[in-house]
Amino acid sequence: MYDVYFSSEAESDLREATEWYEEQRIGLGQDFVSYLDTSLHMLQKNPKLYQVLYKNIRSVLIKKYPYCIFYTIEEEKKEIHIFALLHTKRNPEIWLNRM
């Protein structure tokens, strides 16, 4: 199992998305977090399963929600570094600029 670390930007992305969904309907933010947790658990078990987008940057879609987790792997430390959690319609330059 790999350890997962969120950058401060990714934590902010998560907070914003959760709050937005919760404003749409009470409980929807928690549902989003639940699906995110499922994706993170799968990621921890097999981070190389997911698509390489650019150099060593990979991404995984969150089921049921139009959000993507952008991350890198530090194999020797068994670490996953999440640097963005973005809506799929957002400009891809956002995650590229965070690298």
N, C-alpha and C positions, 0 to 999 in steps of 0.2 A: 504494500500500500504506500502511496505517495502522500506526503504532507502538502497541503494547499495553503498558499499565501495570497492575500488580496492586496493590491496596491491601494493607496489612498483614493486614487481616481476610480478604481473599480468598486471600492466600498461606497463612494458617492453615487456611482451609477446604480448600484443595488438599492440604496436608500431611495433615490429618486423614482426608480421603477416601482418599487414596493408601495411607496406613498401614492403614486399615480393610480395604480391598480386599486388600492384601497379606497381612493376617492371615487372611483367608478362604481364600486359596490363593496360593501363591508364584507370582509372575508376573502375577497379576491387577491389582495396583497399577500395574505398568508398562503393562498393556493399557489401563487407565483413562486414564493419562497420554497414551498414544498417540491414543486417541479424542479427548481434550481438545485435543491439538495439532492434530488435523485440524479440529476446530471453530474453533480460534483462527485457523488459516490461512484458512478460509472467511470468518471475521469480518473479518480484515485486508483481504481483497479487496473485500468488500462489506458493511460494517457496517449499512447502512440496509435491508438485505434482511430483517432480523428484526423481529419484533413489538414495538411500543411498548406497554408495560404501564401506565405512569403518567408523565405529563409527558414528560420526555426519557429515561426509563429504558426500556431494551430488554432482551430476553432471548433466549437461544438454548439449545436442549436439546442435550445431548451424546448422540450416537448410542450405542445399546446400554446406556447407563447412565442411571439416573433422577436426573440432575443437570442443573442449569440455571446458565448463566453470566449474571449480571446486570451490565449495563454502561451507560455513557453515551459519547457521541461528542463530541469537541471538533473540529468540522469545520475551523475555520481553522488548527489546528495538526496536523490529520490524526492525531489521537490517539484511542485507545479506552481508557477507564478502567474496569477491572473492579473492582467493589467487593464482589461476593459470588459464591460458587460453592457452591450449596446443593442438597441433596436435594430433590426435588419435593414430598415429603411434609412438609417443614419448614414452620413457620408463616411466612406471607408477611410478617408484621410484622418479621421479622428483617432482610430486605433493605431494607424501608422505613425502619427505624430507622437504618440505616447511611448514609442520604443526608443 
